[in-house]
Amino acid sequence: MNILLVEDDSALCLRLSDDLSRRGYAVDVADNGIDAERLGTERPYDAVILDLGLPLRSGLEVLRNWRTRGNAVPVLILTARGAWHEKVDGINAGADDYVAKPFPAEQLRARLGALIRRTHSQPTGVVASEGLTLGEAR
């Protein structure tokens, strides 16, 4: 699974990127809104983790621009903006989910996995074929 991680906090970005990579994701990283918008337009991603407070262009503006252009990539907003009206703004801009910082890594992984499963029509996170079963959690 290809993930675009858009986060300007370098320590958090490294931690998340390493964690997701260890779990089998291919992770591309952007630390500002202009690069994020370009990458999200040029490359196909299974999901995007998007911070809102980015330099050069806000995450909400990036998201709105993608949606205006018909880019339906699943987006999970990850931000310190946790007020209910900010969550509503993010969802209304086209986000599929919203996680406020600070957050447990397990919560982010679970929400990201659910988002990708819904996109790929695999609601259980389990793939079975010819007696072999693969579970995402194990």
LINKA-V786991 format. One record per residue. N is the residue number from 1. PSI is psi in degrees with one decimal (NA if undefined). OMEGA is omega as a letter, one per 30 degrees, with the letter a starting at -180 (* if undefined). NEAR is the number of other ideal C-beta (glycine too) atoms within 10 Angstrom. Layout:
N:PSI:OMEGA:NEAR, N:PSI:OMEGA:NEAR
This chain:
1:133.4:a:16, 2:124.8:a:13, 3:138.2:l:21, 4:119.5:l:22, 5:116.8:a:24, 6:105.3:a:28, 7:129.3:a:25, 8:-9.4:l:17, 9:105.4:a:14, 10:-37.2:a:10, 11:-45.8:l:8, 12:-41.7:a:15, 13:-45.9:l:19, 14:-45.0:l:13, 15:-48.0:a:13, 16:-44.0:a:23, 17:-45.7:l:18, 18:-44.5:a:11, 19:-47.3:a:14, 20:-38.2:l:20, 21:-41.5:l:12, 22:-24.7:a:8, 23:11.4:l:13, 24:2.9:l:8, 25:145.2:l:20, 26:118.5:a:11, 27:123.5:l:19, 28:149.4:a:17, 29:140.4:l:18, 30:142.1:a:23, 31:11.1:l:17, 32:162.7:a:15, 33:-33.0:a:25, 34:-48.4:l:13, 35:-40.3:l:19, 36:-47.3:a:28, 37:-42.6:l:23, 38:-49.5:a:12, 39:-44.5:a:16, 40:-19.6:l:24, 41:-37.4:a:13, 42:-30.2:a:7, 43:145.7:l:11, 44:128.0:l:9, 45:148.9:l:20, 46:-26.1:l:17, 47:160.0:l:23, 48:133.4:l:30, 49:117.7:a:27, 50:119.3:l:28, 51:151.1:l:26, 52:-37.2:a:23, 53:72.9:a:14, 54:151.1:l:24, 55:155.9:l:11, 56:-36.5:l:14, 57:131.2:a:15, 58:154.5:l:14, 59:-38.1:l:27, 60:-39.7:l:23, 61:-42.2:l:15, 62:-49.1:a:29, 63:-46.8:l:26, 64:-40.9:l:14, 65:-42.3:l:17, 66:-47.8:a:21, 67:-37.9:l:15, 68:-35.2:a:9, 69:3.0:l:11, 70:12.5:l:6, 71:111.2:a:17, 72:19.0:l:11, 73:135.5:l:20, 74:131.9:a:19, 75:127.0:l:28, 76:115.7:l:21, 77:133.4:l:27, 78:109.1:a:25, 79:162.1:l:21, 80:-9.8:l:12, 81:99.1:a:18, 82:6.5:l:13, 83:149.7:a:9, 84:-39.0:a:7, 85:-27.1:l:8, 86:-36.3:l:17, 87:-42.8:l:18, 88:-43.8:l:11, 89:-42.3:l:16, 90:-45.0:l:23, 91:-42.3:l:13, 92:-25.8:l:10, 93:-12.7:l:19, 94:5.8:l:18, 95:151.6:l:22, 96:-22.0:l:19, 97:168.6:a:20, 98:123.8:l:21, 99:127.9:l:19, 100:140.6:l:14, 101:147.6:f:14, 102:160.1:a:8, 103:150.4:l:12, 104:137.8:a:9, 105:-35.3:a:11, 106:-37.4:l:8, 107:-45.8:l:10, 108:-46.5:a:19, 109:-41.6:a:17, 110:-44.4:a:15, 111:-39.8:l:19, 112:-45.4:l:25, 113:-41.8:l:18, 114:-41.0:l:17, 115:-44.7:l:19, 116:-41.2:l:19, 117:-44.2:l:15, 118:-40.9:a:13, 119:-36.0:a:15, 120:15.0:l:11, 121:43.7:l:6, 122:75.4:a:13, 123:-19.5:a:9, 124:-18.0:a:9, 125:13.0:l:14, 126:135.5:l:13, 127:128.3:a:11, 128:137.4:l:10, 129:129.7:l:7, 130:46.4:l:4, 131:-3.4:l:5, 132:130.7:a:7, 133:128.9:l:9, 134:123.0:l:10, 135:131.2:a:10, 136:-38.3:a:17, 137:-21.3:a:8, 138:NA:*:6
